[in-house]
Amino acid sequence: MSDAVIAQIKSEVAKYRGDIIRFLKDIVAIPSPNGDIKAVAERIGQEMRKLGFDDVFLDSMGNIVGRIGSGPRVLLYDSHIDTVDIADSDQWQWDPYKGKEENGIFYGLGAGDEKNSTPGMVYGLKIIKDLGLADDFTLYYFGNIEEICDGVAPNSLVVTDKIKPDFVVIGEPTKMNIYRGHRGRVEMKVTTKGRTCHASAPERGVNAVYKMAEIIKGISQMGADFVEDPFLGKGSIAVTDIHCKTPSINALPDECVIYIDRRLTFGETQEMAVEQVRKVAEPHGGKVEVLEFDEPSYTGFVFKVDKYFPAWVLPEDHLLVKAGLETYQRVFGQPTGVGKWVFSTNGIYWMGKAGIPAIGFGPGDEVYAHSVLDQVPIEDVVRSTEFYAYFPTVLREMLAR
């Protein structure tokens, strides 16, 4: 029975191969920087309606949702469909939206981070519906906003729109391995205050930048005593932005602000990380704050959260990890590896905050994310469709054991 289902899935994927590739190129061609997903969400919704999804709609935030089936168990496929913006167009050797195809690789902004998984997920769910494989599952595709604040879209989906899955597969690039976690982070701001005066007589004032310089030096020396987890590794800290307020370039700045990205591993908490920075900042007059996210989405919807994102790991013997490995083994006739992301994903909400079991599986390699070499192997985009189409069948078997 298993072999027959896999053969049917492979036949369907082969039939839709050209459509899957075309769909990938279509959505990469639509700019969607930093949460501006209106146009690409409409295009994905159009595709799902064409393919006969049971329901297609925008949630409150404006994320695109497609549903197949109506069973009691809920499995959600998560793919963020926004990208970073183009920092310097001169660094691109091709149009980042038209992209290019060369030696089986498709290059373009979002090709690997993370429009790569959407075609496989959407067509995988269509094949599940056509072959009658949904059974007792409700299956969702969730194309969402993530680059501006990871985790905010799924948090809103659960809290505002009352859609709470039992299991999640995240489509961020995993090199076709099964990923089961990543470090978290907390984003902070440190402010120093000074007293302005004419720059010709700096002794009359207090330079806020000089005060901040001592704090930055202290931060750069942190890390040796950070906790190290056997799987996730050590936490890290980096100053990622700095600016000051000054009446003129001939006057001392009276305020300086830095922003900090503090990556957290298991055993590290938000409170611990903030206190570490306070010990460095407060002796120099620095005020430490955890950032908040309260930016409206393109629909005007606001979902406010602290910019704290917990580390998470799903145990290697969890049935969802086992189901992912078994699916790959059966579909492709060989084993795949288990790993973790270096960067952060929506898993910080699904598993990190909500405790909803999640794994990652997607084509592409995260090393190309946010770069002018953003890319994905086309064959893996097609092959991933087979995985997404068969995974619920294996998960059902695992749950029945």
C-alpha positions in Angstrom: 0.0 0.0 0.0 2.8 2.4 1.0 4.7 1.8 -2.3 1.5 2.3 -4.3 0.8 5.7 -2.7 4.3 6.9 -3.2 4.2 5.9 -6.8 0.9 7.8 -7.2 2.4 10.9 -5.6 5.5 10.7 -7.7 3.4 10.4 -10.8 1.3 13.5 -9.8 4.5 15.5 -9.0 6.0 14.6 -12.4 2.7 15.8 -14.0 2.9 19.2 -12.3 6.6 19.6 -12.5 6.4 22.6 -15.0 3.7 24.2 -13.0 5.7 23.9 -9.7 8.7 25.6 -11.3 6.7 28.3 -13.0 4.9 29.0 -9.7 8.3 29.4 -7.9 9.5 31.9 -10.5 6.2 33.8 -10.5 6.3 34.4 -6.7 10.0 35.3 -6.7 9.2 37.9 -9.4 6.8 39.7 -7.1 8.6 42.0 -4.6 7.6 41.4 -1.0 10.1 43.2 1.2 9.8 43.2 5.0 6.2 42.2 5.4 4.7 43.8 2.2 3.2 40.6 1.0 -0.1 41.8 -0.4 0.7 41.1 -4.1 2.5 37.8 -3.5 -0.3 36.6 -1.1 -2.9 37.4 -3.8 -0.8 35.4 -6.4 -0.5 32.4 -4.0 -4.2 32.6 -3.2 -5.0 32.6 -6.9 -3.0 29.4 -7.3 -4.6 27.6 -4.4 -8.1 28.5 -5.7 -7.2 27.2 -9.1 -6.0 23.9 -7.5 -9.2 23.4 -5.7 -8.4 24.0 -2.1 -11.3 23.7 0.3 -10.8 27.2 1.6 -8.5 30.1 0.8 -8.5 33.3 2.9 -6.4 36.1 4.4 -6.1 36.1 8.2 -6.4 39.2 10.3 -2.7 40.2 9.7 -3.0 39.6 5.9 -1.2 36.3 5.8 -2.5 33.9 3.1 -4.1 30.6 4.3 -5.2 27.6 2.4 -7.0 24.6 3.8 -7.5 21.0 2.7 -9.7 18.6 4.7 -11.6 19.0 7.9 -10.4 16.3 10.3 -9.8 16.6 14.0 -5.9 16.6 13.7 -4.4 19.8 12.4 -1.1 19.9 10.5 0.2 23.2 9.2 2.8 23.9 6.6 4.5 27.3 7.4 6.4 29.3 4.8 7.2 33.0 5.1 6.6 34.8 1.8 8.3 38.2 2.6 12.0 38.8 2.0 14.6 41.3 3.1 14.9 44.4 0.9 17.6 45.0 -1.7 20.5 46.7 0.2 22.7 47.6 -2.7 21.4 46.8 -6.2 24.9 47.3 -7.7 26.0 44.1 -5.9 23.5 42.0 -7.8 24.8 40.5 -11.1 21.2 39.8 -12.3 17.7 41.2 -11.6 16.9 40.0 -8.1 13.2 39.5 -9.1 13.6 38.0 -12.5 16.5 35.9 -11.2 18.4 33.5 -13.4 18.6 29.7 -13.8 22.0 28.2 -14.2 23.2 24.6 -13.8 20.0 23.5 -12.1 20.0 26.4 -9.6 17.5 29.2 -9.6 18.9 32.5 -8.2 16.7 35.3 -7.0 15.7 37.3 -3.9 13.6 34.9 -1.9 14.4 31.9 -4.0 16.0 30.2 -0.9 14.6 32.4 1.9 11.8 31.4 1.8 9.6 31.3 -1.3 11.4 28.0 -2.0 9.0 25.9 0.1 5.7 27.4 -1.0 5.3 25.6 -4.4 6.0 22.2 -2.9 3.7 22.8 0.0 0.8 24.1 -2.1 1.1 21.4 -4.8 1.7 18.8 -2.1 -1.6 19.6 -0.4 -3.4 19.6 -3.8 -2.0 16.1 -4.4 -3.2 15.0 -1.0 -6.7 16.2 -1.8 -6.8 14.6 -5.2 -5.5 11.3 -3.9 -7.8 11.3 -0.9 -5.0 11.2 1.6 -6.2 13.8 4.1 -8.4 11.4 6.0 -8.6 12.6 9.6 -6.4 15.7 9.1 -7.1 19.3 8.6 -4.2 20.6 6.6 -3.1 24.2 6.2 -0.7 26.1 4.1 0.3 29.3 5.9 2.1 31.9 3.8 3.2 34.6 6.2 5.0 37.7 7.3 8.3 36.9 9.1 11.2 39.0 8.2 10.1 42.0 10.2 9.5 39.9 13.4 9.7 36.1 13.4 6.9 34.4 15.3 4.5 37.3 15.2 2.4 35.8 12.3 1.8 32.4 13.9 1.2 34.0 17.3 -1.5 36.2 15.7 -3.0 33.2 13.8 -3.4 31.3 17.0 -4.6 34.1 19.3 -6.6 36.3 16.9 -7.8 33.9 14.3 -8.2 30.9 16.6 -6.3 28.4 14.3 -4.1 26.3 16.4 -2.3 23.4 14.8 -1.2 20.2 16.5 1.9 19.9 14.4 3.9 22.2 12.2 6.4 21.8 9.3 8.5 24.9 8.7 9.8 25.3 5.2 12.9 27.4 5.9 15.9 26.0 4.0 17.3 22.8 5.5 19.2 21.3 2.6 16.5 18.6 2.5 17.4 17.5 6.0 15.1 17.4 9.0 15.8 20.3 11.4 14.5 20.2 15.0 15.5 23.5 16.6 17.6 26.6 16.8 18.8 29.3 19.2 16.5 32.1 20.3 17.3 35.7 20.8 16.3 38.9 22.6 16.7 42.3 20.9 17.7 45.2 23.2 18.4 48.9 23.0 20.9 50.8 25.1 20.7 54.6 25.5 23.3 57.0 26.9 22.6 60.6 27.7 25.1 63.4 27.6 25.2 67.2 27.6 25.7 69.1 24.4 28.1 72.0 24.0 30.1 73.6 21.2 32.7 71.1 19.9 35.4 73.7 20.1 35.3 73.3 23.9 34.3 69.7 24.6 35.2 69.9 28.3 32.1 72.0 28.8 29.8 69.1 28.0 29.4 65.3 28.2 29.7 63.3 25.1 27.1 60.6 24.9 29.1 58.7 22.2 32.1 58.4 24.5 30.0 56.9 27.2 28.5 54.5 24.7 32.0 53.6 23.5 32.8 52.1 26.9 29.6 50.1 26.8 30.3 48.8 23.3 33.8 47.8 24.4 32.3 45.8 27.3 29.8 44.1 25.0 32.5 43.1 22.6 34.3 41.3 25.4 31.2 39.4 26.6 30.6 35.8 25.5 33.4 33.7 27.1 31.1 32.7 30.0 27.9 32.2 27.9 26.1 28.9 28.4 26.8 26.2 25.8 24.2 23.6 24.8 25.5 20.3 23.3 23.0 20.6 20.3 22.4 24.3 19.9 25.9 25.6 20.8 26.7 28.8 22.6 24.8 32.1 22.7 26.2 35.2 21.1 25.9 38.9 21.3 26.4 41.7 18.7 25.9 45.4 18.4 24.0 45.8 15.1 23.1 49.5 14.9 24.2 52.8 16.4 23.2 56.4 16.0 23.4 59.6 18.0 21.5 62.9 18.4 23.4 66.1 18.1 22.5 69.7 17.3 25.2 69.9 14.7 28.4 68.3 13.6 30.1 71.1 15.5 28.4 70.1 18.8 28.7 67.2 21.3 26.0 64.6 20.9 23.6 64.5 23.9 22.2 61.0 23.2 23.5 57.8 21.7 21.6 54.6 21.0 22.8 51.1 20.1 20.8 48.0 19.2 21.8 44.6 20.3 21.1 41.1 18.9 21.6 38.6 21.8 21.3 35.0 20.6 20.1 32.6 23.3 20.8 28.9 23.7 19.2 26.5 26.1 19.8 27.5 29.7 19.7 31.2 28.9 16.7 33.4 29.7 15.6 36.9 28.7 16.2 38.1 32.2 19.7 36.6 32.3 20.7 38.2 29.0 19.3 41.7 29.9 21.1 41.6 33.3 24.4 40.8 31.6 24.1 43.9 29.4 22.9 46.0 32.4 26.1 45.1 34.3 28.1 46.6 31.4 25.9 49.5 30.6 24.7 51.0 33.9 28.2 52.0 35.2 28.5 54.2 32.2 24.9 55.6 32.5 23.4 53.3 29.9 19.7 52.5 30.1 18.8 49.0 28.8 15.4 48.2 27.3 13.9 45.1 25.5 12.4 46.1 22.2 8.8 45.7 21.3 7.2 45.0 18.0 4.1 47.0 17.3 4.3 47.8 13.6 1.1 47.5 11.6 1.0 44.9 8.8 0.1 46.0 5.3 -3.6 45.6 6.3 -3.1 48.0 9.2 -3.4 45.2 11.8 -1.2 45.5 14.9 -0.2 42.5 17.0 2.1 43.7 19.8 4.9 41.5 21.2 8.1 41.8 23.1 11.1 41.0 20.8 12.0 38.0 22.9 12.3 34.7 21.0 13.0 31.6 23.0 15.4 28.9 21.9 13.7 25.6 21.1 14.6 22.0 20.3 12.3 19.1 19.6 13.7 15.9 21.0 15.3 13.6 18.4 13.1 10.7 19.4 9.9 12.8 19.1 7.4 11.2 16.7 7.4 14.3 14.5 11.1 14.0 13.9 10.7 10.3 13.3 7.9 10.9 10.9 10.1 13.3 8.9 13.0 10.9 8.7 10.7 8.0 7.8 8.9 10.0 5.1 12.3 10.9 3.5 13.5 7.3 3.7 10.4 5.9 2.0 10.0 8.6 -0.6 13.6 8.9 -1.7 15.0 5.5 -0.8 17.8 6.8 1.4 18.2 8.4 4.8 18.6 12.1 5.4 20.2 14.0 8.3 19.0 15.7 11.4 20.2 19.2 12.1 19.4 22.8 13.3 19.3 26.3 11.8 21.8 28.9 12.7 19.3 31.7 12.1 15.8 32.0 13.6 12.4 30.9 12.3 8.8 31.0 13.2 9.6 28.0 15.4 10.4 30.5 18.1 6.6 30.8 18.5 5.3 27.4 17.4 7.6 25.4 19.7 9.4 28.0 21.7 6.4 29.9 23.1 3.3 27.7 22.3 4.9 24.3 22.7 3.5 23.0 19.4 5.7 20.3 18.0 7.5 21.6 14.9 10.2 20.4 12.5 11.9 22.0 9.5 12.1 20.6 6.0 12.8 22.7 2.9 15.0 22.9 -0.2 17.9 25.3 -0.2 20.7 26.2 2.2 20.5 29.0 4.8 24.0 30.2 4.0 22.6 32.1 1.0 19.9 33.8 2.9 19.9 37.6 2.8 22.6 37.6 0.2 23.0 38.5 -3.5 23.4 34.7 -4.0 20.0 33.8 -2.7 19.3 30.5 -4.5 17.6 27.1 -4.5 18.2 23.9 -6.5 15.2 23.5 -8.8 15.2 19.8 -8.5 14.9 20.0 -4.7 11.9 22.3 -5.0 10.2 19.7 -7.1 11.3 16.8 -4.9 10.1 18.5 -1.7 6.6 18.3 -3.1 6.8 14.5 -2.8 7.8 14.9 0.8 5.0 17.3 1.7 2.4 15.2 0.0 3.4 12.0 1.8 4.3 13.3 5.2 0.7 13.3 6.7 0.4 9.6 5.8 3.5 8.7 7.7 2.5 11.0 10.6 -0.8 9.2 10.8 0.9 5.9 11.1 3.2 7.2 13.8 0.2 8.5 15.8 -1.5 5.1 15.5 1.4 3.2 17.0 
